[in-house]
Each structure stands twice: as C-alpha cells, then as structure tokens.
C-alpha cells in the first residue's frame, strides 16, 4: 500500500490512544505491531507520542489527564472534514453536540470534537500539516473504523448530514450492517449494539490489519492483553478478534480476505 497523502471528507484518517501508562502502552504496541515511537512535547511533562511503521505515522498516544477522571483508556477516531467550523455547525444542526469547540492544533490542523445523537464521541479533523495516518490497510496499521450504536439508521442519517457520506445497507448473517461511503468507496461501518455485548455505550472502534489473526491474538496475550472476543470469521470479509490492552483500551485486529490495494 503506498503512503497516503490526503483524505477526502468523511474518511476516518487518524486514531490516538488516551492511556494511563505511557511506558506500558509504548512497550505493548511496539511489541505487537513493530511500531517505533517519538515523543513530541505538548507542555510541562506532557507528550504526544507519535507511532510510526516503516517510517510513516500510523497512530499516536498520550497520557490521560486528571480532567478525564476514572474514564478507562480508549482509542479515539478522527474523521477528515474540509472545514472544522462548518462541520461542527452541521453536527449541532443535525442533533449532535459540540463538546470541544473548533480549535487549531498548532500547525497540524484544526479540530472539533462532537458527540452524535446516540452518544458516540468523534473528532472531526481539518488537516494542515498533519493529514493523519500515512499508511493504512497494511499489517500494523488502521484497517477499518466502526461505529457501535443504539440506532444505526439514525446514526447513518446523522453522519450523512454532517459529512456528506452515503449510508448504504449491507445484509449480513443475523444483522444488517450499514456502510458509510465516500465517492462510492467504503470508508467505515455502523452496527447496532446488542444485548449480548453487555453494557456498552455507543462508540467508534478501531481495527488494525494483521496477517494472521490467531497468531497475533496469541502474541497480544503474551504481551499482557486480554482476549475479549476470540478469533472469529466474518463470512466473506475476514477473520477478527477483539482485544484489550494491558491498560484497558479495547481494539480489534482483522485479517481481511481482500484488502484494498
């Protein structure tokens, strides 16, 4: 997969991890995916840790501040927009909440954090010097973004209004999955939370590409991860697993049958 140089509006483009243990998270993800880390100062004793794969950025991490209380560590999703201010206004007009007003992130870009009507948080990112992940769909990089929600129909309508994406239904065994598309290309998915999943708030989840789901699950366990969902097949899609890192953040890994080229 060539290095990505830009993202179209509506495309998930960046992920970062809020964690309680910077050193522990660096050791875990570097050991699992072969990432290298570079600490970028953000303030007194504050760092934004950039993770790279093959010399290109793939994700980032920072330590949770006291303002986050006892919120468990989590992976956050950023979606590219052409104009953060306008996107924030569209989100509010469509029934969402602007939880962090549009603001510049140094010279990297401009961001607005929103909460959709069902309760999921997501960042909308207007890129400047930082376009997001420079590699995707390769082992160790972002492969898919998925919204877990209480109302996939309403969520599809909301993101269509805010981002201009197309929401298209895709029947799957035992459920209907919603695909979000940009210019006809699938960029993310939406699915309803089920009682079997237990008490879980609406949220955006991340999938990392792997070559071998079973082997990577075993490797993650050896590094201290907990297996939430063991390796399982998704018919005609691939094989995935749900893992929880040693600090408590949940993420997915997947071997896609036919990854994008």
Phi, psi and omega per residue, in radians:
X1 nan 2.168 3.124
X2 -1.189 2.813 3.112
X3 -1.121 2.350 3.122
X4 -1.382 2.352 -3.130
X5 -1.985 -0.229 3.100
X6 -2.853 2.792 3.084
X7 -2.244 2.507 3.076
X8 -1.478 2.680 3.126
X9 -0.927 2.373 3.124
X10 1.686 -0.065 -3.094
X11 -1.731 2.185 3.005
X12 -1.028 2.255 -2.967
X13 -2.262 -0.211 -3.062
X14 -2.712 2.646 3.070
X15 -2.441 2.511 2.979
X16 -2.476 2.733 -3.031
X17 -1.904 2.194 2.974
X18 -1.693 2.128 -3.024
X19 -2.369 2.934 3.125
X20 -1.693 -0.199 -3.026
X21 -2.485 1.672 -3.094
X22 -1.053 -0.876 -3.097
X23 -1.087 -0.715 3.136
X24 -1.140 -0.735 3.133
X25 -1.168 -0.705 3.111
X26 -1.069 -0.788 -3.132
X27 -1.101 -0.735 -3.091
X28 -1.157 -0.946 -3.041
X29 -1.277 -0.548 3.051
X30 -1.147 -0.713 3.112
X31 -1.199 -0.611 -3.093
X32 -1.361 -0.843 -3.009
X33 -1.884 -0.102 -3.105
X34 1.342 0.420 3.127
X35 -1.267 2.640 2.941
X36 -1.899 2.696 -3.005
X37 -2.177 2.464 3.039
X38 -2.326 2.182 -3.113
X39 -1.540 2.209 3.109
X40 -1.958 2.062 -3.111
X41 -1.064 2.381 3.082
X42 -2.072 -0.183 -3.089
X43 2.869 -3.031 3.125
X44 -0.984 2.014 3.119
X45 1.005 0.472 3.106
X46 -2.152 2.334 -3.104
X47 -2.399 2.545 2.980
X48 -1.886 1.957 -3.051
X49 -1.577 1.993 3.122
X50 -1.541 2.254 3.078
X51 -1.768 2.370 3.139
X52 -2.212 2.673 3.086
X53 -2.335 2.167 -3.109
X54 0.985 0.567 3.095
X55 1.469 0.043 -3.125
X56 -2.115 2.477 -3.080
X57 -1.193 2.464 3.137
X58 -2.207 -0.456 -3.061
X59 -2.966 3.137 3.106
X60 -2.600 3.006 -3.107
X61 -2.663 2.594 3.049
X62 -2.594 2.810 3.141
X63 -1.474 2.344 3.119
X64 -1.099 2.425 3.108
X65 -1.564 2.926 -3.133
X66 -1.094 -0.389 3.133
X67 -1.173 -0.269 3.140
X68 -1.528 -0.041 3.081
X69 1.022 -2.342 -3.121
X70 -1.733 0.387 3.102
X71 -1.045 2.273 -3.117
X72 -1.176 2.689 3.072
X73 -0.936 2.604 -3.094
X74 -2.747 2.723 2.999
X75 -1.629 2.252 3.115
X76 -1.823 2.567 -3.141
X77 -1.882 2.432 3.065
X78 -2.047 2.349 3.124
X79 -2.051 2.284 -3.107
X80 -1.189 2.390 3.000
X81 -2.330 2.754 3.119
X82 -1.301 -0.576 -3.091
X83 -2.553 1.941 -3.059
X84 -1.112 -0.676 -3.117
X85 -1.129 -0.804 -3.137
X86 -1.176 -0.664 3.130
X87 -1.140 -0.683 3.088
X88 -1.098 -0.685 3.111
X89 -1.160 -0.719 3.114
X90 -1.097 -0.669 3.137
X91 -1.097 -0.777 3.130
X92 -1.126 -0.740 -3.141
X93 -1.129 -0.483 -3.094
X94 -1.583 0.092 3.073
X95 1.822 0.037 3.087
X96 -1.551 -3.114 3.125
X97 -2.132 2.409 2.992
X98 -1.576 1.914 -3.067
X99 -1.675 -0.292 3.016
X100 -2.477 2.000 -3.058
X101 -1.047 2.685 3.122
X102 -0.935 2.322 -3.130
X103 -2.662 2.662 3.107
X104 -1.373 2.431 3.034
X105 -1.863 1.491 -3.036
X106 0.866 -2.281 3.090
X107 -1.811 0.198 -3.108
X108 -1.308 -0.677 -3.098
X109 2.948 -2.947 -3.141
X110 -2.241 2.371 -2.995
X111 -2.270 2.563 2.949
X112 -2.337 2.324 3.112
X113 -1.751 2.253 -3.132
X114 -2.185 2.845 2.994
X115 -2.151 2.176 -3.094
X116 -1.308 2.951 -3.047
X117 -1.053 -0.402 3.118
X118 -1.529 -0.212 3.042
X119 2.030 -0.097 -3.117
X120 -1.373 2.424 3.099
X121 -1.666 2.480 3.074
X122 -2.688 2.572 3.098
X123 -1.713 2.403 3.059
X124 -1.842 2.219 -2.912
X125 -2.096 2.073 3.025
X126 -1.709 1.869 -3.005
X127 -1.309 2.499 2.944
X128 -2.161 -1.669 3.135
X129 -1.448 -0.247 3.134
X130 -2.083 1.875 -3.093
X131 -1.434 -0.341 -3.082
X132 2.189 -2.601 -3.141
X133 -1.179 2.256 -3.120
X134 -1.533 -0.238 3.050
X135 -2.313 2.344 3.042
X136 -2.407 2.788 3.058
X137 1.142 0.242 2.995
X138 -1.920 2.631 3.128
X139 -0.867 2.221 -3.116
X140 1.624 0.074 3.132
X141 -2.230 2.990 -3.115
X142 -1.098 2.240 -3.133
X143 -1.953 -0.494 -3.051
X144 -2.877 2.615 3.052
X145 -2.141 2.425 -3.023
X146 -2.476 2.277 3.093
X147 -1.658 2.114 3.031
X148 -1.719 2.140 -2.967
X149 -2.512 3.023 3.127
X150 -1.624 -0.207 -3.109
X151 -2.663 1.587 -3.057
X152 -1.166 -0.542 3.121
X153 -1.146 -0.849 -3.141
X154 -1.144 -0.665 3.141
X155 -1.135 -0.732 3.106
X156 -1.051 -0.727 3.114
X157 -1.132 -0.716 -3.122
X158 -1.086 -0.886 -3.085
X159 -1.232 -0.460 3.042
X160 -1.131 -0.734 3.141
X161 -1.201 -0.694 -3.059
X162 -1.366 -0.711 -2.990
X163 -1.905 -0.226 -3.089
X164 1.324 0.313 3.127
X165 -1.446 2.803 3.048
X166 -1.649 2.312 3.075
X167 -1.822 2.007 -3.071
X168 -2.166 2.344 -3.132
X169 -1.354 2.460 3.070
X170 -2.307 1.849 -3.141
X171 -1.073 2.368 3.060
X172 -2.344 2.791 -3.125
X173 -0.955 2.066 3.079
X174 1.393 0.060 -3.091
X175 -2.882 2.954 2.997
X176 -2.054 2.211 -3.081
X177 -1.836 2.424 3.118
X178 -1.797 2.234 3.084
X179 -1.772 2.342 3.009
X180 -1.702 2.244 -3.045
X181 -2.165 2.525 3.032
X182 -2.117 2.067 -3.099
X183 0.927 0.670 3.102
X184 1.464 -0.095 -3.125
X185 -1.744 2.331 3.136
X186 -1.223 2.217 -3.114
X187 -2.103 -0.342 -3.116
X188 -2.880 2.922 3.126
X189 -2.220 2.793 3.107
X190 -2.349 2.283 3.084
X191 -2.474 2.693 -3.122
X192 -1.417 2.432 2.979
X193 -1.171 2.531 3.140
X194 -2.091 2.755 3.113
X195 -0.992 -0.543 -3.120
X196 -1.129 -0.370 -3.133
X197 -1.389 -0.163 3.141
X198 1.389 -3.052 -3.128
X199 -1.220 1.912 -3.071
X200 -2.535 2.155 3.129
X201 -1.303 2.731 3.038
X202 -0.969 2.446 -3.106
X203 -2.871 2.784 2.993
X204 -1.589 2.288 3.132
X205 -2.017 2.747 -3.088
X206 -2.015 2.536 3.049
X207 -2.085 2.270 3.036
X208 -1.795 2.420 3.114
X209 -1.284 2.465 3.047
X210 -2.428 2.798 3.081
X211 -1.434 -0.577 -3.045
X212 -2.502 1.846 -3.065
X213 -1.096 -0.753 -3.103
X214 -1.152 -0.784 -3.138
X215 -1.129 -0.701 -3.131
X216 -1.253 -0.545 3.063
X217 -1.128 -0.776 3.107
X218 -1.107 -0.696 3.120
X219 -1.122 -0.760 3.125
X220 -1.062 -0.738 3.098
X221 -1.043 -0.730 -3.118
X222 -1.148 -0.392 3.131
X223 -1.631 0.037 3.061
X224 1.896 0.078 -3.138
X225 -1.368 2.790 3.048
X226 -1.897 2.384 3.117
X227 -1.546 1.997 -3.139
X228 -1.512 -0.735 3.041
X229 -2.309 2.093 -3.104
X230 -1.187 2.863 -3.141
X231 -0.858 2.226 -3.069
X232 -2.487 2.627 3.133
X233 -1.556 2.445 2.941
X234 -1.894 1.937 -3.047
X235 -0.867 2.266 3.084
X236 1.167 0.086 -3.126
X237 -2.009 -1.016 -3.111
X238 2.876 -2.803 -3.109
X239 -2.193 2.249 -3.033
X240 -2.276 2.930 2.997
X241 -2.599 2.702 3.084
X242 -1.962 2.206 -3.057
X243 -2.171 2.749 3.040
X244 -2.173 2.145 -3.080
X245 -1.230 2.942 -3.057
X246 -1.042 -0.381 3.121
X247 -1.562 -0.245 3.072
X248 2.045 -0.070 3.132
X249 -1.359 2.380 -3.114
X250 -1.725 2.421 3.084
X251 -2.618 2.921 -3.140
X252 -2.016 2.647 2.938
X253 -2.149 2.625 -3.103
X254 -2.658 2.420 2.941
X255 -1.798 1.938 -3.094
X256 -1.476 2.354 -3.133
X257 -1.059 -0.791 -3.128
X258 -2.292 1.404 -3.097
X259 -1.149 2.628 3.087
X260 -1.036 2.550 3.125
X261 -1.804 nan nan
